[in-house]
Amino acid sequence: MKNTQLFKYVTTLSLTAMLAAILNGCSSGAPQIAMFRGDSNHSGVYQTEGVAQLEQLKWKFKTEDSVNSSPVVLDDTVYVGSHDGYVYAVDIETGQSRWKFKTESKVGGSPLIVGEVVYVGSDDRNFYALDKTSGEELWRFAAGGSVYSAPAYDPNKKTVFFTSTDDHLYAINTESATERWRFKTGGAIYSSPALHQGILYFGSHDGYVYAVNADTGQEVWRFKTNAPVYSSPAVKGDTVYVGSEDGNLYAINLKTGQESWTVAARAAISSSPAVTDTHVFFGSQDGRLYAVDLEKRQTVWKYKTHDWVSASPVVNGELVYFGSYDKHFYTVEIPTGKLRWQFRTDGRIYSSPAIHNGVVYFGSFDQHLYAIE
């Protein structure tokens, strides 16, 4: 009798624990992820409250060198790298440092946040995993070259992907910090990989855009442009959008790797495109931001700045946000191509913005991370 009661008691506990685990799993779900361009497709679209009217500079955070890195926001913290070699975690309300982590060289790439871990590469040829709360190093992986790209992440495979100037795309198991595979191209890679339905898309200095199976590391296809590809691809529907130093924005069929159509700028395109249901936006070294109608497959307006637009634009509602080498940050109306507002910094802007709860964040060559509302 006692054994029967014990069995019933243990069974009840087990079922209760199982139910609690299921409910907890439903409430917590997968780990929170924040990344370059807002999502794994690199759409550059932020579904949050934007900055329709410029009210004020909320704060600016000083580093010791230019901030080319694109910030990433999760909860109450913005994460960014600087050419001073540090990765910073900054309180989004106060603009004060929560922690900083020192690498051995420039940090130009954008961090990736997965759960409690910050992943980021450095010019010191290392790829780092840091504790999100303390900034302490969890592990590092040594690549053969500098890591300027922003990482991608596959939650199902517990794998992080990044590119390097040693010509390789790497896949690293995040639990063991070991290499799963590497894929070699014919040139240095600055382009950040987009991950869509198990395929990684990125460009290389060899002039190709590559599609690589994220599980096996095998090439699916490659597409040839006429110059190096620094732009990071964006995926929308059945199309990959990417710019090239040859001055063209390419729309590539993601299944076949064949060109669907192109739009020409007047100079090189290192800016990564932002893509919505109706438009694709990109900057060019001709100093312009381009808006291309996806149905018409042609440019519908161009907004001219006074220097290169190598920063990547982002979209929020009916506005597109971007920085220029002319030291200004711009917000332009999508329907009209007219300026909504602009903000001047004291340095060139290469950093791509992040938008979170009515605040836009971006870096400048003037050594600051800006928060504008």
C-alpha positions in Angstrom: 0.0 0.0 0.0 2.8 2.4 0.9 4.6 1.6 -2.4 1.4 2.3 -4.3 0.9 5.6 -2.5 4.6 6.5 -3.1 4.2 5.7 -6.8 1.1 7.9 -7.0 2.9 10.7 -5.2 6.0 10.5 -7.5 3.8 10.2 -10.6 1.9 13.3 -9.5 5.1 15.2 -8.9 6.5 14.1 -12.3 3.3 15.2 -14.1 3.3 18.5 -12.2 6.9 19.1 -13.1 6.3 18.2 -16.7 3.4 20.5 -16.9 5.3 23.3 -15.3 8.2 22.8 -17.8 5.8 22.8 -20.7 4.1 26.0 -19.5 7.4 27.6 -18.8 8.6 26.6 -22.2 5.6 28.2 -23.8 6.0 31.4 -21.9 9.8 31.7 -22.3 10.1 30.1 -25.7 13.3 30.3 -27.6 16.1 32.6 -26.3 15.8 36.2 -27.2 17.9 37.1 -30.3 19.0 40.6 -31.5 21.1 41.1 -34.6 22.5 43.2 -37.4 19.7 44.5 -39.8 17.0 43.4 -37.3 16.5 39.8 -38.4 18.2 36.8 -39.9 17.0 37.8 -43.4 18.8 41.2 -43.0 15.6 42.9 -44.0 16.6 46.1 -42.2 12.9 46.6 -41.2 12.2 47.4 -37.5 8.7 46.8 -36.2 8.7 49.2 -33.3 8.0 52.8 -32.5 10.3 55.0 -34.6 11.3 58.7 -34.5 8.9 60.4 -36.8 9.9 63.9 -35.6 13.3 64.8 -34.2 12.9 66.0 -30.6 16.3 65.8 -29.0 19.6 64.0 -28.5 18.8 61.6 -25.7 22.5 61.0 -25.0 25.8 60.2 -26.7 28.3 57.7 -25.4 32.0 58.4 -25.8 34.5 55.7 -26.9 38.2 56.2 -27.7 38.0 55.7 -31.5 35.5 55.7 -34.4 32.3 53.7 -34.0 31.8 51.9 -37.3 30.0 49.0 -35.7 26.2 48.8 -36.0 24.5 48.8 -32.6 22.2 46.1 -31.4 19.5 46.6 -28.8 18.0 44.0 -26.4 15.8 44.9 -23.4 17.5 47.8 -21.6 20.9 47.6 -23.2 22.5 48.6 -26.5 25.7 46.7 -27.6 28.3 48.1 -29.9 31.9 47.8 -30.9 34.5 50.5 -31.4 37.8 50.9 -33.3 39.3 51.4 -29.8 39.1 47.6 -29.5 36.3 47.4 -27.0 32.8 45.9 -27.0 30.5 48.1 -25.0 27.2 47.5 -23.2 25.4 50.8 -22.6 22.2 51.5 -20.6 19.6 52.7 -23.1 18.1 55.1 -20.6 21.1 56.8 -19.0 23.8 56.3 -21.8 26.1 55.0 -19.1 28.4 52.0 -19.6 27.3 48.7 -18.0 30.5 46.9 -19.0 33.2 46.9 -21.7 35.3 44.1 -23.0 38.8 44.6 -24.5 39.8 42.8 -27.6 43.3 43.2 -29.2 42.2 45.3 -32.2 39.4 47.1 -33.8 35.8 46.0 -33.4 34.0 47.0 -36.6 31.3 44.3 -36.8 27.9 44.3 -35.2 27.3 42.0 -32.2 24.8 39.2 -32.1 22.8 38.6 -28.9 21.4 35.1 -28.3 19.9 34.6 -24.8 22.6 35.4 -22.3 25.5 35.5 -24.8 27.0 38.2 -26.9 28.9 37.1 -30.1 31.2 39.4 -31.8 34.3 39.4 -34.0 37.4 41.6 -34.0 40.2 42.7 -36.2 42.5 40.7 -33.9 41.4 37.5 -35.8 39.2 36.2 -32.9 35.5 35.6 -32.6 34.3 36.0 -29.1 31.4 34.8 -26.9 30.8 37.1 -23.9 28.5 36.9 -21.0 25.7 39.4 -21.7 25.3 40.6 -18.1 29.0 40.9 -17.1 30.9 41.1 -20.3 33.2 38.3 -19.2 34.7 36.2 -21.9 33.1 32.7 -22.2 35.3 31.5 -25.1 37.0 32.6 -28.3 37.6 31.0 -31.6 40.7 31.9 -33.6 40.0 32.6 -37.3 42.8 33.0 -39.9 41.9 36.6 -40.6 40.1 39.7 -39.3 36.4 39.3 -38.5 34.5 42.5 -39.6 31.2 40.8 -40.4 28.1 40.5 -38.1 27.3 36.9 -37.2 24.2 34.8 -38.1 22.7 32.2 -35.8 20.8 28.9 -36.3 18.9 28.1 -33.0 18.0 24.6 -34.2 21.6 23.6 -34.8 23.1 25.8 -31.9 25.5 27.2 -34.6 26.8 30.7 -35.1 28.2 31.7 -38.6 30.7 34.5 -39.4 33.0 35.5 -42.3 36.6 36.5 -42.2 39.2 38.2 -44.4 41.0 34.8 -44.6 38.4 34.1 -47.4 36.3 31.7 -45.2 32.8 31.4 -43.9 32.9 29.6 -40.5 30.2 27.6 -38.7 30.9 27.2 -34.9 29.0 25.1 -32.4 28.0 27.5 -29.6 27.9 24.8 -27.0 31.3 23.3 -27.6 33.0 26.3 -29.2 34.3 24.0 -31.9 34.3 24.4 -35.6 31.6 22.5 -37.5 32.8 23.4 -40.9 34.3 26.2 -43.0 33.7 27.3 -46.6 36.4 28.8 -48.7 35.8 31.6 -51.3 38.3 33.2 -53.6 38.8 36.4 -51.6 38.5 38.3 -48.3 35.0 38.5 -46.9 33.5 41.6 -45.2 29.9 40.8 -46.1 27.7 39.5 -43.2 25.8 36.3 -43.9 22.0 36.3 -44.1 20.3 33.1 -43.0 17.1 32.1 -44.7 15.5 28.6 -44.6 18.8 26.8 -43.9 20.8 28.7 -46.6 23.5 31.3 -45.9 23.9 34.2 -48.4 26.9 36.5 -48.5 29.3 38.2 -50.8 33.1 38.0 -51.2 36.0 40.2 -52.5 36.2 37.7 -55.4 33.1 39.3 -56.8 30.7 36.4 -56.2 27.6 36.1 -54.1 27.4 32.7 -52.5 24.6 30.5 -51.3 25.8 27.8 -48.8 24.0 25.1 -47.0 24.1 26.0 -43.3 24.0 22.4 -42.1 26.6 20.9 -44.4 28.7 23.8 -45.5 28.3 22.8 -49.2 27.9 25.4 -51.9 24.3 25.6 -53.3 25.2 28.2 -56.0 27.3 31.2 -56.7 26.5 34.4 -58.7 29.2 36.5 -60.4 29.2 40.3 -60.3 31.9 42.4 -61.9 33.6 43.7 -58.7 34.1 42.9 -55.0 30.9 42.4 -52.9 31.1 44.1 -49.5 27.3 44.6 -49.2 25.5 42.1 -47.0 22.5 40.4 -48.8 18.9 40.8 -47.8 16.3 38.1 -48.5 12.7 38.7 -49.3 10.3 36.2 -50.8 12.2 34.2 -53.4 14.8 36.9 -54.0 18.2 37.8 -52.7 19.1 41.5 -52.9 22.7 42.7 -52.8 25.0 45.5 -54.0 28.4 45.3 -55.6 31.3 47.6 -56.1 30.5 47.4 -59.8 27.6 49.9 -59.0 24.7 47.5 -59.4 22.1 46.3 -57.1 21.3 42.7 -58.0 18.0 40.8 -57.5 18.9 37.1 -57.6 16.5 34.2 -57.6 17.4 32.4 -54.3 16.6 28.9 -55.7 18.5 29.1 -59.0 21.1 31.7 -58.3 20.2 33.4 -61.6 19.8 37.1 -62.0 16.2 38.3 -61.9 17.0 42.0 -62.6 19.4 44.8 -61.7 19.3 48.5 -60.9 22.4 50.7 -61.6 23.7 53.4 -59.3 26.3 56.0 -60.3 29.1 54.5 -58.1 30.0 51.5 -56.0 27.4 50.0 -53.6 28.9 48.7 -50.3 25.7 49.6 -48.4 23.5 46.7 -47.5 19.9 46.9 -48.8 16.8 47.2 -46.7 13.7 45.5 -48.3 10.0 45.8 -47.6 7.0 44.3 -49.4 7.1 47.1 -52.0 10.6 48.7 -52.1 14.3 48.0 -51.7 16.5 50.8 -50.4 20.3 51.1 -50.6 23.1 53.7 -50.5 25.9 54.3 -53.0 29.3 56.0 -53.1 27.6 58.5 -55.4 26.2 60.1 -52.3 22.6 59.0 -52.9 20.1 56.8 -51.2 18.0 54.9 -53.8 14.4 53.7 -53.5 13.5 51.0 -56.0 9.9 49.9 -56.6 9.9 46.1 -56.5 7.0 45.7 -58.9 8.3 48.2 -61.5 11.9 47.1 -60.9 13.1 50.7 -61.2 14.3 53.6 -59.1 11.4 55.8 -58.0 13.4 58.4 -56.2 17.0 59.2 -55.1 17.9 61.3 -52.1 21.2 63.2 -52.5 23.6 63.8 -49.6 27.0 65.4 -49.8 29.3 62.4 -49.6 29.3 58.6 -49.8 26.3 56.6 -48.4 28.1 53.4 -47.4 26.0 53.0 -44.3 23.0 50.6 -44.6 19.5 52.1 -44.3 16.8 50.8 -42.1 13.0 51.1 -42.4 10.4 51.9 -39.8 6.8 52.5 -40.9 6.8 55.1 -43.8 10.4 56.3 -43.0 13.8 55.2 -44.0 16.8 56.1 -41.8 20.5 56.2 -42.8 23.8 58.0 -42.3 26.3 59.5 -44.7 30.0 60.3 -44.9 28.9 64.0 -44.9 28.5 63.5 -41.1 24.7 63.7 -41.2 22.0 61.2 -40.2 18.9 61.4 -42.3 15.3 60.3 -42.1 13.4 60.4 -45.5 9.7 59.8 -46.3 9.3 56.6 -48.3 6.2 57.8 -50.4 7.8 61.1 -51.4 11.6 60.8 -51.0 11.5 64.1 -49.1 13.6 64.8 -46.0 11.7 64.4 -42.7 14.6 65.4 -40.4 18.4 65.3 -40.2 21.0 65.3 -37.4 24.6 66.4 -37.6 27.5 64.6 -35.9 31.2 65.5 -35.9 32.3 62.6 -38.0 31.5 60.3 -41.0 28.7 57.8 -40.4 29.3 54.2 -41.6 27.4 52.6 -38.8 23.9 51.3 -39.6 21.1 52.3 -37.2 19.0 50.3 -34.8 15.6 51.4 -33.8 14.0 50.5 -30.4 10.9 52.0 -28.7 11.1 55.5 -30.1 14.8 55.9 -30.1 17.3 55.5 -33.0 20.9 54.4 -32.2 24.0 54.7 -34.5 27.7 55.3 -34.3 30.0 57.9 -35.9 33.6 58.4 -36.8 33.6 61.1 -34.1 34.0 58.3 -31.5 30.4 58.4 -30.2 27.4 56.2 -30.0 24.3 58.3 -30.4 20.7 57.9 -29.1 18.2 60.2 -30.7 14.5 60.5 -29.9 
